[in-house]
Amino acid sequence: MKKIVLAMVIALSPVIAEADAHNPFLHNEHFPDGYFLMPDSFPHFMGIYMKHGGMQKLKPTKEQKLVIEKQFVKMVPIIMKTATEIKTLETMIVSQVINDGKTAKDVSDALDKVANKRRELADLQIECLNVFKKTLTEEQYQLMIKLAIEQSKKR
């Protein structure tokens, strides 16, 4: 049951975001990954583990699975909410600049909010990476890095 709920969260994430905000200039969006502060610099271990066969390839112990799943359950709702807030703010900023002629000064507070929220996501991503580093064996961790490098080439 838990895996079904997790799969639904992952599968529905783009739909949830799309319902909240629409930016006609935004194409090829990677939600929520594209809303991190450094979306292409840090690997997305949790996504690799949950969606891209990492769990099967790493063969984690029951204890390791529990630690990682606990982190997933804790972080995914926060990440989804924050990424949706960023998307909404960015869409509002684009609309205000393009349609209303607002200046950078006019949208300064909203830009600061976007920057702060992206920083929050970066902090969460670092926390997640550290959970994998602390939880996996050195061999498993090196395999995870290898999987992350392979996944980054597919983007």
N, C-alpha and C positions, 0 to 999 in steps of 0.2 A: 504494500500500500504506500509506504513511504517513497519508494522509487517512482511510483506513478504520480504522486503529488509533485515530486521534484521535476519530473519530466514535463508535467503540465506547466509549472512555473517557467521553465526554460522555454518551452514552445510558445507560450502566450506572451512572453515579454515584449516582442515587437508590437503586438496587437495592443497591449496596454498603453505603450508609449504613443502609438499612432493616434489613439483615441483622445489623448490629452492635448496634443499640439501638432500643428502642420506648418511646415516651412517649405514653400514651393521651390526654394533654391537648394534644398538638402536632398542629395541622391546617394545611393549606395551606403546608406546608414548602417552602422554596426552597433545595434543597441543591445546591451548597455555599454559594451566595450569601448565604443567610440567616444564616450563621455568622461572617460578617465582623464586625468591630467596628462599622462604620458601613455596614450593608448597603444602605441606601437613599440614602446621601449621595454616595458615590463612584460614578462610572459603572463598568460592567464591560466595559471595552474589549475584552478578550480574548473574552468571550462573544459580543459583538456582531460581532467580526471573524470568529470561527470558526463561530458557529451562526446568526447573524441577517443574513447577506448582506453583512456589512461588507467581506469580502475582495473580493467582486465589485464592489461600489460604489466602493471605494477604488482599485482597479486598481493594487496595489503592484508595484514592480519585483521582479525575481528576488532582488536583494540584500535588499530590505525584507522579502520573504516569509521569507527564511532567518533574518533577525534575529528576527522575530516568532515563527516556528515554533520556533526554538531556545529562546526564552523560554517558550513554551507547554510544550514537552517538559520543561523544567527545573521549571516551577512547578506544573503540574497535579498530579503525584503528591504534592507537598508539601501543596498546598491540600486535596486529597481526604483525605489522612491526617489533617491537622490538624482539618479540619471534622468528620471522623468521631470523632476523639478528643473534640472539644467536645460533640458530640451525645451520646456515651456518658457523659461526665462530667455533663452537664445532666440526662440521664435518671436517672443514679444519684442526683444531688442531689434531684430531684423525688421519687423513690421514697423516699429516706431521710426527707425532710420529711413527705410525705403519709402514707406507710405506717408509718414508724417514729417519727414525732414529733420528729425531730432539730431542733435549733435552728440559727439562723444561725451561732452560735459552733461548733457541732458540724461544720458543713459548710464552715467558713471556708477551710480549705486547698483544698478542691475548688473553691470559688468563685474563689479566687485563681488556680488553674490555668486555669480557664475564661477569666478576664480576661486572663491572660498569653498564652494561645493565640489569643484573638481579636486581641490586639495583634500577634502574629506574622503573622496573616493580613492585618491592616491594613498592616503593613510590606511584605509581599509585593505587596499590591494597589498600593501607592504605587510600588514598583519597576516593576511592570508598566505603570502609567500613564506613568511616565517613559520607558520603552522606546518606547512609541508616540510620545511627544512628540519624542524624539530621532531616531526612525527615519523618521517620516512627514514629507512636505513640509508647509509651513504650510497649503496648500490641502487636502491630505488630512486633516490634523489637525483643521481646522475642520469638515470633513465628518464626521469621526468624532465630534466633539462634538455635531453636529446629530443624527447617528444615535443617540447615547446619550440625548439629550433625548427623541427620539421613542420609544425603547425604554422609558424610565422612565415614560412616560405609559401604557404598556400593562400595567404591573405591577398 
